[in-house]
């Protein structure tokens, strides 16, 4: 029997629902509190897992990134960051805890290195990961070929903005 068919579906749905509500409120709070809906620029780096937001050339907010995973647009597949050996170690943060959470609770998706990319399943994976790691927000970056999905942690206002 395939291990993927043994999970408690109602338990998973409850975890997803709670994570979805948490992500919505956290994301709204992050955007409102730091003015991220306005005209802002950002720079990010996977090498040091950092993101900065600026306005008029002045940095006003910094944070730490954790790569959750990526979607190959051409192949329509998701790959968890913990299963992607090409990512810098700094960008992985504590993502291994998400995989362990899935294993310990017999939840689908979380302990699988990858899966067919369906938008709803990717959203569930992102939100549950953000909940497990108590992220302040979610963020994504897309190219023609790849969608990168991140959690944002440890937001700090620049000294003149505090």
C-alpha positions in Angstrom: 0.0 0.0 0.0 1.2 3.5 -0.9 2.0 5.5 2.3 0.4 8.5 0.6 -3.1 7.0 1.0 -2.9 6.5 4.8 -3.2 10.0 6.2 -6.0 11.4 8.2 -7.7 13.7 5.6 -9.9 15.5 8.1 -6.9 16.2 10.3 -5.0 17.6 7.3 -8.0 19.8 6.3 -8.1 21.2 9.9 -4.4 22.0 9.8 -4.8 23.7 6.3 -7.8 25.7 7.4 -6.0 27.0 10.5 -2.9 27.7 8.5 -4.9 29.6 5.8 -6.5 31.8 8.4 -3.2 32.5 10.1 -1.5 33.3 6.8 -4.2 35.7 5.8 -4.1 37.6 9.0 -0.3 37.6 9.3 0.1 38.7 5.6 -2.5 41.5 6.0 -0.8 42.7 9.2 2.7 42.6 7.6 1.5 44.6 4.6 -0.4 47.2 6.7 2.1 47.6 9.5 5.1 48.1 7.2 3.3 49.9 4.3 4.2 47.2 1.8 1.2 47.9 -0.5 2.6 51.2 -1.4 5.2 51.9 -4.1 8.2 50.0 -2.7 11.3 48.4 -4.1 12.9 45.3 -2.8 16.2 43.4 -3.1 16.7 39.8 -2.0 19.4 37.3 -1.9 19.3 33.5 -1.3 23.0 33.5 -0.5 22.5 35.2 2.8 18.7 34.7 3.0 17.9 38.4 3.3 15.3 40.7 1.9 15.3 44.5 2.1 12.5 46.9 1.2 13.2 50.5 0.2 11.4 53.6 -0.8 13.1 56.5 -2.7 16.5 54.6 -2.4 16.3 54.3 1.4 16.0 51.0 3.0 13.2 51.0 5.6 12.7 47.3 6.3 14.8 44.1 6.4 13.9 40.5 6.9 15.1 37.0 6.7 13.9 34.6 4.0 13.4 30.9 4.1 12.8 29.2 0.8 9.8 26.9 1.0 10.0 25.4 -2.4 9.8 26.0 -6.1 7.5 25.2 -9.0 8.8 24.3 -12.4 6.4 25.9 -14.8 7.4 23.7 -17.7 7.1 20.4 -15.8 4.3 21.6 -13.5 6.0 20.1 -10.5 6.7 21.4 -6.9 10.0 20.7 -5.2 10.5 21.4 -1.5 13.6 23.4 -0.6 14.7 20.7 1.8 14.9 18.3 -1.2 16.7 20.8 -3.5 20.5 20.4 -3.2 21.2 23.4 -5.3 20.0 25.9 -2.8 22.4 27.7 -0.4 22.2 26.4 3.2 21.3 29.8 4.6 18.1 29.9 2.5 16.8 26.7 4.0 16.3 28.1 7.6 14.4 25.5 9.6 12.5 24.1 6.6 13.4 20.5 7.8 11.0 21.0 10.6 8.1 21.2 8.1 9.1 17.8 6.6 9.3 16.4 10.1 5.9 17.8 11.1 4.4 16.0 8.1 6.1 12.7 8.9 5.1 12.9 12.6 1.5 13.6 11.8 1.1 11.4 8.7 0.2 14.4 6.7 0.5 14.3 2.9 2.6 16.7 0.8 4.9 17.9 3.6 7.3 14.9 3.7 7.2 14.2 -0.1 10.2 15.7 -1.9 7.9 16.9 -4.7 4.5 16.6 -6.2 2.5 17.6 -9.3 1.9 21.3 -9.0 -1.7 22.2 -8.5 -2.2 25.9 -7.4 -4.4 24.9 -4.4 -1.9 22.2 -3.2 1.0 24.6 -3.5 -1.0 27.2 -1.5 -1.7 24.6 1.2 2.0 23.6 1.4 3.1 27.2 1.6 0.6 28.2 4.3 1.2 25.1 6.5 4.9 25.6 6.2 4.5 29.2 7.3 2.4 28.1 10.2 4.8 25.4 11.3 7.8 27.9 11.2 5.8 30.9 12.6 6.6 33.1 9.6 5.5 36.7 9.5 4.5 36.5 5.9 4.8 34.8 2.5 6.4 36.0 -0.6 7.0 34.7 -4.1 9.2 35.6 -7.0 8.5 34.3 -10.6 10.5 34.0 -13.8 9.3 32.4 -17.0 10.4 29.0 -15.9 10.3 28.9 -12.1 8.2 30.2 -9.2 10.1 30.5 -6.0 8.1 30.5 -2.7 9.5 32.1 0.5 8.6 32.7 4.1 9.5 36.1 5.6 10.8 36.2 9.2 12.5 38.6 11.6 11.3 41.9 10.1 13.2 44.9 11.4 12.5 48.5 10.7 15.6 50.6 9.7 16.8 52.7 12.7 15.4 56.0 11.4 11.9 54.3 11.0 11.6 52.8 14.4 
